[in-house]
Amino acid sequence: MKEVLYGKEKLIPVVDSVDVLVVGGGPGGLGASVMAAQNNCKTLLAERFGSLGGMAFHGEVNPFMYNHLDKKSLDRPVFISWCEKMVQYYSPAELERVPFDATYGSTLLSKDFAMLAMEDLVLESNCRILFHHVLADVIKEGDTIRYAVFQTKSGLCAVESKIFIDSTGDGDLAYLAGCNYEMGNQQGNCQPMSSCFKMSHIDMTRIPDKKTINELFEKAKAADEIHCPRENVLYFTAINENTLHFNTTRIVKKSAVNARDLSEAEIEGRRQIREFIRFFRKWVPGFENASLHSIASTVGVRESRRIRGKVYQTVEDFHNCAKYPDGIARCNYPIDIHNPDGAGCVCVKIPKTEYYEIRYGALLPENCPNLLMGCRAISVDHALHSSIRVMPPMCSIGQAAGMGAALAVKNGVYPSEIDGKDVRNELIKRGAYL
Ligand SMILES: Cc1cc2nc3c(=O)[nH]c(=O)nc-3n(C[C@H](O)[C@H](O)[C@H](O)COP(=O)(O)OP(=O)(O)OC[C@H]3O[C@@H](n4cnc5c(N)ncnc54)[C@H](O)[C@@H]3O)c2cc1C
């Protein structure tokens, strides 16, 4: 097997050589890998865990937030294909509870079926998958990445690729390649992390309205029984009967890209979940016999690095509903900032008949010509990030990165040499709503 020199004296095996390597199998990685593979690139998707899904599966996030123009999903083709595949797994009773409309798109999600559907789509596109490969480093030649280095059960190994797509959510690949980045708000604090969970066996006929639940939450806080900086209880319907989904823990002032902070965040998230289970059973009618249905297997990260790109988009684009010739994805999801420091959320909307566009240049890191960002870590400011980060537009950003990579491979050039207008046109041919 071919080997490559890693560091001054270590030779490591080169386990694969591809046109496009996508690192990270969340919504962004899904869009990127499927679009690159469908456009004739030899594509490999590497993921640190044993299944795809990213926050949709490992973070147990629900539902797919809306990103619509007049009730029509702005995210196609990959996002809608993902939803369609997912709902094929639903039982007739689940489909009756959660009817799916392919025009509207966004829906409640089963994390397990979402994960299975993702794997279906990726494998059907002829993209291969490497699970249990944690990106650990890169080997560069000048500004260009030649190999991604992975930590695996069999030790370090390398994958050679012409083009790399960073879909790690945190911009790990770009960071390891030495790209510039920003974090958080003006104080450097990112949106809080949350550990999601679901409770089942709830007597739905007896649960009070949201206002009453929030009053009980305040009383439990005053009684020193619950310690969570959130201002209210955030919950959603789940596809399972008599089950609710909670996105209500809040872990503030921890960095998702600081290993010790991240470990502490896991413990703090589950500490809050223990309190919430006790709170619901003791204080909230209908929950007396409620069971813990599931807990996210990893803490949910809303925000971390944002890699500086050739184009930097700000919240002004949101307010101005800015459109660009090289716009590669459309978004009208609100500015949605969970307070990085404590209680409260900021939510600002644009009209339902409007949207703004994300530009191809925001996916191109400044100083690394064969790298594309296909995840939430694109080149936008803190406020705009809070809008682009939800799963449907994330899938579209990923698919644009995949298309940029495919055009670069086809033309034998770097993604940074591809005109964003061409990426947009090719996406339209593939069914994108642009
Ligand atoms: C608590 C919470 C609630 C949310 N609520 C909603 C909601 O209701 N609706 C909605 O639409 N969106 C919601 N979001 C936002 C959304 O889930 C994320 O922004 C979105 O999943 C980001 O997609 P991504 O592909 O960029 O990253 P991710 O989903 O994080 O996927 C990144 C993937 O890369 C892998 N990876 C990371 N590092 C490495 C590495 N070093 N090596 C190999 N693999 C790696 C990860 O395992 C993961 O599979 C929420 C987010 C959070 C945290």
Ligand as a Chemical Component Dictionary entry (heavy atoms), coordinates in Angstrom:
data_LIG
# 
_chem_comp.id                   LIG 
_chem_comp.type                 NON-POLYMER 
_chem_comp.pdbx_formal_charge   0 
_chem_comp.three_letter_code    LIG 
# 
loop_
_chem_comp_atom.comp_id 
_chem_comp_atom.atom_id 
_chem_comp_atom.alt_atom_id 
_chem_comp_atom.type_symbol 
_chem_comp_atom.charge 
_chem_comp_atom.model_Cartn_x 
_chem_comp_atom.model_Cartn_y 
_chem_comp_atom.model_Cartn_z 
_chem_comp_atom.pdbx_ordinal 
LIG C1  C1  C 0 -29.523 22.169 20.099 1  
LIG C2  C2  C 0 -29.722 22.476 18.662 2  
LIG C3  C3  C 0 -31.000 22.636 18.175 3  
LIG C4  C4  C 0 -31.206 22.888 16.834 4  
LIG N1  N1  N 0 -32.469 22.967 16.376 5  
LIG C5  C5  C 0 -32.691 22.934 15.041 6  
LIG C6  C6  C 0 -34.004 22.721 14.551 7  
LIG O1  O1  O 0 -34.968 22.585 15.303 8  
LIG N2  N2  N 0 -34.159 22.654 13.198 9  
LIG C7  C7  C 0 -33.116 22.806 12.331 10 
LIG O2  O2  O 0 -33.346 22.722 11.121 11 
LIG N3  N3  N 0 -31.857 23.021 12.783 12 
LIG C8  C8  C 0 -31.616 23.056 14.110 13 
LIG N4  N4  N 0 -30.346 23.206 14.590 14 
LIG C9  C9  C 0 -29.238 23.524 13.669 15 
LIG C10 C10 C 0 -28.691 22.346 12.894 16 
LIG O3  O3  O 0 -28.921 21.118 13.533 17 
LIG C11 C11 C 0 -27.191 22.454 12.614 18 
LIG O4  O4  O 0 -26.789 23.775 12.429 19 
LIG C12 C12 C 0 -26.840 21.633 11.365 20 
LIG O5  O5  O 0 -27.014 20.266 11.658 21 
LIG C13 C13 C 0 -25.436 21.907 10.910 22 
LIG O6  O6  O 0 -25.118 21.007 9.880  23 
LIG P1  P1  P 0 -23.585 20.708 9.535  24 
LIG O7  O7  O 0 -23.592 19.670 8.483  25 
LIG O8  O8  O 0 -22.909 21.994 9.316  26 
LIG O9  O9  O 0 -22.950 20.136 10.901 27 
LIG P2  P2  P 0 -23.340 18.911 11.813 28 
LIG O10 O10 O 0 -24.774 18.590 11.749 29 
LIG O11 O11 O 0 -22.753 19.218 13.148 30 
LIG O12 O12 O 0 -22.527 17.698 11.157 31 
LIG C14 C14 C 0 -21.116 17.645 11.222 32 
LIG C15 C15 C 0 -20.661 16.207 11.002 33 
LIG O13 O13 O 0 -19.233 16.174 10.960 34 
LIG C16 C16 C 0 -18.741 15.148 11.811 35 
LIG N5  N5  N 0 -17.422 15.587 12.291 36 
LIG C17 C17 C 0 -17.162 16.668 13.076 37 
LIG N6  N6  N 0 -15.847 16.747 13.325 38 
LIG C18 C18 C 0 -15.268 15.712 12.687 39 
LIG C19 C19 C 0 -13.935 15.263 12.578 40 
LIG N7  N7  N 0 -12.916 15.931 13.180 41 
LIG N8  N8  N 0 -13.674 14.144 11.844 42 
LIG C20 C20 C 0 -14.699 13.480 11.229 43 
LIG N9  N9  N 0 -15.982 13.855 11.313 44 
LIG C21 C21 C 0 -16.267 14.965 12.027 45 
LIG C22 C22 C 0 -19.784 15.064 12.916 46 
LIG O14 O14 O 0 -19.746 13.830 13.596 47 
LIG C23 C23 C 0 -21.082 15.278 12.136 48 
LIG O15 O15 O 0 -21.586 14.080 11.620 49 
LIG C24 C24 C 0 -30.107 23.003 15.947 50 
LIG C25 C25 C 0 -28.815 22.849 16.439 51 
LIG C26 C26 C 0 -28.614 22.584 17.774 52 
LIG C27 C27 C 0 -27.241 22.369 18.266 53 
# 
loop_
_chem_comp_bond.comp_id 
_chem_comp_bond.atom_id_1 
_chem_comp_bond.atom_id_2 
_chem_comp_bond.value_order 
_chem_comp_bond.pdbx_ordinal 
LIG C1  C2  SING 1  
LIG C2  C3  SING 2  
LIG C2  C26 DOUB 3  
LIG C3  C4  DOUB 4  
LIG C4  N1  SING 5  
LIG C4  C24 SING 6  
LIG N1  C5  DOUB 7  
LIG C5  C6  SING 8  
LIG C5  C8  SING 9  
LIG C6  O1  DOUB 10 
LIG C6  N2  SING 11 
LIG N2  C7  SING 12 
LIG C7  O2  DOUB 13 
LIG C7  N3  SING 14 
LIG N3  C8  DOUB 15 
LIG C8  N4  SING 16 
LIG N4  C9  SING 17 
LIG N4  C24 SING 18 
LIG C9  C10 SING 19 
LIG C10 O3  SING 20 
LIG C10 C11 SING 21 
LIG C11 O4  SING 22 
LIG C11 C12 SING 23 
LIG C12 O5  SING 24 
LIG C12 C13 SING 25 
LIG C13 O6  SING 26 
LIG O6  P1  SING 27 
LIG P1  O7  DOUB 28 
LIG P1  O8  SING 29 
LIG P1  O9  SING 30 
LIG O9  P2  SING 31 
LIG P2  O10 DOUB 32 
LIG P2  O11 SING 33 
LIG P2  O12 SING 34 
LIG O12 C14 SING 35 
LIG C14 C15 SING 36 
LIG C15 O13 SING 37 
LIG C15 C23 SING 38 
LIG O13 C16 SING 39 
LIG C16 N5  SING 40 
LIG C16 C22 SING 41 
LIG N5  C17 SING 42 
LIG N5  C21 SING 43 
LIG C17 N6  DOUB 44 
LIG N6  C18 SING 45 
LIG C18 C19 SING 46 
LIG C18 C21 DOUB 47 
LIG C19 N7  SING 48 
LIG C19 N8  DOUB 49 
LIG N8  C20 SING 50 
LIG C20 N9  DOUB 51 
LIG N9  C21 SING 52 
LIG C22 O14 SING 53 
LIG C22 C23 SING 54 
LIG C23 O15 SING 55 
LIG C24 C25 DOUB 56 
LIG C25 C26 SING 57 
LIG C26 C27 SING 58 
# 
